[in-house]
Amino acid sequence: MDESAAGIPSDGGHGENILLIRLKSLGDILFVLPALNLMRDNFPHARITFLVSSEYVPLLRGFAAIDSVIPIDRAIYRRKKIRAIWSTTLELVRRLRREKFTLVVDFQGYGETAWLTWLTGARRRWGYVYRPGSAWAYTRGVKFPEKLHPVHRNLSLPTRCGVPPKPIRNEFLLTEAELRPARWFFQEHGLDPARPTLFIQPFTSTPEKNWPLEKFLSLAGHWRQRGAQVIFGGGPMEREWLLPAREAGFPVAAGAPLLAMAGLMKLCTLVIGGDTGLIHLAVAMGKRVYMLALKHTDDSSFPYGHPEWVVEASTEEGVADIEVSRVVEASEAVLREHLADARAFAVSGCPGAML
C-alpha cells in the first residue's frame, strides 16, 4: 500500500498508537517539538509515546502533546558490561513489542534507532535514510534533506509520508509548579521579577562555539551598572568555570535541574548565549534571545523563526572575536523594547543611571 496516499484517519486517530524516536541531544530533541505538535494536530485521538535517552526525560514534561515516555539508559552501553547491555536491550525490545505501536517515526535515523524502529514490529515505520543500507528498517524511508533548518527537516519527514501540514507550533510549556524553583531562586538572591533581567548561558558543548567568559562578564557588568539584573546559567561541570562570575557578585544557577533552568529563563527579559540547547529551549518558551554564533547557513540551527536573533561572527573570524559592543547594542534594543518605562533601569541611589 502507498502510505503517502493513505492520508490521516477520518476518526482523528482513534486506535492509533504512535511512537516518535529522537534519543538525543537537548537542542535536537527540541527541534522535534513542532513535528510532534503536527502529529498531535493530525491525530488528536491517538496515543503518542516518545522514546528518548533517559537524561532528557525531564525535558519532555514540557511537550504537552506526549502521552507517555519510554526512557533508554544509554550509559549502560558505554560501560560495555555485556550482561547489563543484554538485559537492558531485551527488556526495551519486549516493551516496544508489547506496546503494539501502529506507527513509528524515527527522527534520528541512526543505525541504532533504525533497528529499534524495525524491532517494534509496527505496520508503518517512517524514518530518515542517511545511507541506503538503513532503508530496510522502514516501510517509508525518506532521504535526509540537506540545507533545511532542523525544525523544517523534522517537519518534512511526516509531511513527505502523507501527513498534511498545519500551522507550525513550537511551544514548550512550563506549569506553575515547575516555575516555583525559579521564583525561589529570585527570592534567595534578592532579585525582583519586575525588573529587567538578563540570563546568560556562557558555555556550549563545543569550545569553538563559546564566546569568552571574560566578554560575558564585561557584558554583565555593563548591564548591572545600568540597573539590570544578571543571572549566569550552566551545567554541573561548569560550576568551577563560573567562579569568576560568583566572585563578581552575579547569581549563578550552574547545576540547577533542567526545568528549573527553564523557569529562570522564563522569568528573565532576555537570554544570551552560544549555539546551545538552552537557547532553543528559551525560544520554544516564547522568550527573546540572542545567539552568538558563526555565520549561519540554510541548515544552521539559528533560533527557530528568527534568523535575525543571531550576533554573527564574520566568515573569517571565530565566535570569540565578536566584539562586546555589538552584543551590548543588540541587547540594548531588546531591553528597551521590553520595558514600559526606561526609568526601571535606574540603579537604586543613582537616578541618572538609566538608558
C-alpha positions in Angstrom: 0.0 0.0 0.0 1.2 3.5 -0.8 1.3 5.1 2.6 1.6 8.6 1.1 -1.9 8.1 -0.4 -3.4 6.7 2.8 -4.0 10.1 4.4 -5.0 10.6 8.0 -7.7 8.5 9.6 -11.1 10.3 9.4 -11.7 9.5 13.1 -8.7 11.7 14.2 -6.5 8.7 15.0 -8.8 6.6 17.3 -6.9 3.4 17.7 -3.6 4.8 16.5 -0.7 4.1 18.8 2.3 6.3 17.7 5.9 6.1 18.7 8.3 9.0 18.0 12.1 8.5 18.3 14.8 11.0 19.0 17.3 9.9 21.6 19.5 13.0 21.9 20.6 15.8 22.4 18.9 18.7 24.0 18.6 21.0 21.0 17.9 18.2 18.6 15.1 16.9 20.7 13.6 20.4 20.9 13.7 20.7 17.1 11.3 17.7 17.0 8.7 19.6 19.1 6.9 21.3 16.1 6.8 17.9 14.3 5.3 16.3 17.4 2.7 19.0 17.5 2.0 18.4 13.8 1.3 14.7 14.6 -1.0 15.6 17.5 -2.9 18.1 15.4 -3.5 15.5 12.8 -4.0 12.6 15.2 -5.9 14.3 18.1 -7.2 11.0 19.5 -4.1 8.9 19.1 -1.8 7.8 21.9 1.7 9.3 21.3 4.8 8.0 23.0 8.3 9.4 22.8 11.5 7.2 23.0 14.4 9.2 24.4 17.7 8.9 26.3 16.9 8.8 30.0 18.8 12.0 30.8 16.3 14.0 28.7 13.1 12.6 30.2 12.6 15.8 32.3 12.7 17.9 29.2 9.7 16.1 27.7 7.4 17.3 30.6 7.2 20.5 28.5 6.0 18.6 25.4 2.2 18.8 26.1 1.3 16.5 23.1 3.0 13.4 24.6 1.0 10.8 26.4 3.9 8.7 27.7 7.7 8.4 27.5 10.0 5.4 27.1 13.5 6.1 28.5 16.6 4.3 27.4 19.7 4.3 29.6 22.4 4.7 27.1 25.0 5.0 29.8 24.8 1.2 30.2 26.1 0.7 26.7 29.1 3.0 27.3 30.1 0.8 30.3 30.5 -2.2 28.0 29.2 -4.7 30.5 27.7 -7.4 28.3 25.2 -8.8 30.8 23.8 -5.4 31.6 23.6 -4.5 27.9 21.9 -7.7 27.0 19.3 -7.5 29.8 18.6 -3.8 29.1 18.2 -4.3 25.4 16.0 -7.3 25.9 13.6 -5.5 28.2 13.5 -2.5 25.9 12.6 -4.7 22.9 10.0 -6.5 24.9 8.4 -3.3 25.9 8.4 -1.9 22.3 6.8 -5.1 21.1 4.3 -5.1 24.0 3.1 -1.6 23.2 1.9 -2.7 19.7 2.6 0.5 18.0 0.7 1.1 14.8 3.1 3.9 13.5 6.8 4.6 14.4 8.5 7.8 13.2 12.3 7.8 13.6 13.6 11.4 13.5 17.1 10.3 14.3 17.8 7.8 11.5 20.9 6.3 13.0 21.7 2.6 12.9 20.5 2.0 16.5 17.2 3.9 16.0 16.6 2.1 12.7 17.0 -1.2 14.4 14.7 -0.1 17.3 12.1 1.1 14.7 12.1 -2.3 12.9 12.0 -4.2 16.2 8.7 -2.6 17.2 7.0 -4.6 14.6 4.8 -1.7 13.7 2.9 -1.9 10.4 4.1 1.6 9.4 7.6 2.7 10.0 8.9 6.1 8.8 12.4 7.3 9.1 15.3 9.3 7.6 17.7 7.4 5.4 21.3 8.7 5.6 22.7 5.7 3.8 20.9 3.2 1.6 21.9 0.4 4.0 19.3 1.5 6.6 16.3 1.8 4.3 15.3 -1.8 5.1 14.1 -0.8 8.6 11.4 1.5 7.3 8.2 1.0 5.3 8.7 4.6 4.2 12.3 5.7 4.1 12.9 9.4 3.4 16.2 10.7 2.1 17.8 13.0 4.7 17.1 16.6 3.4 20.1 18.9 3.3 20.0 22.7 3.7 17.0 23.0 5.9 16.7 24.3 9.5 16.4 21.2 11.8 12.8 22.2 12.6 11.8 22.1 8.9 13.8 19.0 8.4 11.8 17.2 11.1 8.5 18.5 9.8 9.4 17.2 6.3 9.5 13.6 7.5 5.8 13.2 8.4 4.6 15.5 5.6 6.5 13.6 3.0 4.8 10.4 4.3 1.4 11.8 3.8 0.7 13.9 7.0 -1.0 17.2 6.0 0.9 20.4 7.0 -0.7 22.5 9.7 0.3 25.9 11.3 3.6 25.3 13.0 3.5 25.2 16.8 6.9 25.5 18.6 5.5 25.5 22.1 7.3 24.3 25.2 5.0 24.6 28.3 6.0 25.1 31.9 3.5 24.6 34.7 3.3 27.0 37.7 4.8 24.2 39.9 7.8 24.0 37.6 8.2 27.8 37.8 8.3 27.7 41.6 12.1 26.8 41.9 12.9 29.7 39.7 10.8 32.1 41.8 12.6 30.7 44.9 16.0 31.4 43.2 14.9 35.0 42.6 13.9 35.4 46.2 17.0 33.8 47.6 19.3 36.1 45.6 17.3 39.3 46.2 16.1 39.5 42.6 13.0 41.4 41.6 10.9 39.7 38.9 9.5 43.1 37.9 13.0 44.4 37.0 14.7 43.7 33.6 16.8 40.6 33.9 19.4 39.2 31.6 20.1 35.4 31.6 23.5 34.4 30.3 24.3 30.9 29.2 28.1 31.2 28.6 29.1 27.7 27.6 28.2 25.3 24.8 29.1 21.6 24.2 31.8 22.7 21.7 34.6 25.0 22.8 34.8 26.6 19.3 31.3 27.8 19.8 32.0 29.6 23.1 32.3 33.3 23.5 35.0 34.0 26.1 33.7 34.2 29.7 35.5 37.5 30.2 33.4 39.0 27.5 30.2 37.7 29.0 31.4 39.2 32.3 32.0 42.6 30.6 28.5 42.4 29.1 27.0 41.5 32.5 28.9 44.3 34.2 27.7 46.8 31.7 24.0 46.0 32.3 24.4 45.8 36.1 25.8 49.3 36.0 22.7 50.3 34.1 20.4 48.8 36.7 19.6 45.4 35.1 19.8 42.1 36.9 22.0 39.4 35.5 21.9 35.6 36.1 24.5 33.1 34.8 23.4 29.6 33.9 25.4 26.5 33.3 25.7 22.7 33.8 27.1 20.9 36.9 30.5 20.6 35.3 30.7 24.3 34.8 30.3 25.4 38.4 34.1 25.8 38.8 34.4 27.7 35.5 31.8 30.2 36.7 33.7 31.1 39.9 34.7 34.4 38.3 31.0 35.3 37.9 30.3 34.4 41.5 33.3 36.5 42.7 32.0 39.4 40.6 28.7 39.1 42.6 26.4 37.7 40.0 23.9 34.9 40.9 25.0 31.6 39.3 22.5 28.8 38.7 25.0 26.3 37.3 23.9 22.7 38.1 20.2 23.5 38.6 17.8 20.9 37.2 16.9 21.5 33.6 13.3 22.6 34.2 14.5 24.9 37.0 16.9 26.5 34.4 14.0 26.7 32.0 12.0 28.5 34.7 14.7 31.0 35.3 14.9 31.8 31.6 11.1 32.2 31.5 11.2 34.8 34.2 14.0 36.8 32.5 13.7 39.5 29.9 16.4 38.4 27.5 18.5 35.2 27.2 22.0 35.4 25.6 24.4 32.5 24.9 26.1 30.4 22.2 24.6 27.8 19.9 23.3 25.6 22.7 20.1 23.7 23.6 19.1 26.1 26.3 18.9 28.9 23.8 16.5 26.8 21.7 14.5 26.0 24.8 14.1 29.7 25.5 12.8 30.3 22.0 10.3 27.5 22.4 9.0 29.2 25.6 8.5 32.4 23.6 11.5 34.2 25.1 13.6 36.8 23.3 17.1 35.6 22.8 20.4 36.4 21.1 22.7 33.6 19.9 26.4 34.4 19.5 27.4 32.1 16.6 29.3 31.7 13.4 27.7 33.0 10.2 24.7 30.8 9.6 23.7 28.9 6.5 20.4 27.4 5.3 20.7 24.4 7.6 22.1 26.3 10.6 20.3 25.8 14.0 19.7 29.5 14.5 16.8 30.5 16.8 13.8 29.0 15.0 11.8 31.5 13.1 14.2 34.3 13.9 17.5 34.3 12.0 17.8 37.9 13.0 18.3 36.9 16.6 21.9 36.0 15.9 25.0 38.1 16.5 27.2 36.6 13.9 31.0 36.3 13.6 32.4 37.0 10.2 33.3 34.1 7.9 37.0 34.7 8.7 36.7 35.1 12.5 35.5 32.8 15.2 32.8 33.4 17.8 35.5 34.6 20.2 36.2 37.6 18.1 32.7 39.1 18.3 33.0 42.4 20.0 31.3 43.2 23.3 30.0 46.4 21.8 28.0 44.5 19.2 26.3 42.4 21.8 25.6 45.4 24.0 24.0 47.2 21.1 21.8 44.2 20.3 20.7 43.6 23.8 20.0 47.3 24.4 17.5 47.3 21.7 15.7 44.3 23.2 15.7 45.6 26.7 14.3 48.9 25.7 11.6 47.1 23.8 10.6 45.1 26.9 10.3 48.0 29.3 7.3 50.2 29.6 9.4 52.8 31.4 13.2 53.2 30.8 13.5 54.5 34.4 13.2 50.9 35.6 16.8 50.6 34.7 17.8 53.2 37.2 20.2 51.8 39.9 19.0 52.5 43.4 20.7 55.7 44.6 21.9 56.5 41.1 18.9 58.1 39.4 20.9 59.2 36.4 22.0 55.6 35.5 19.3 54.7 33.0 19.1 54.0 29.3 
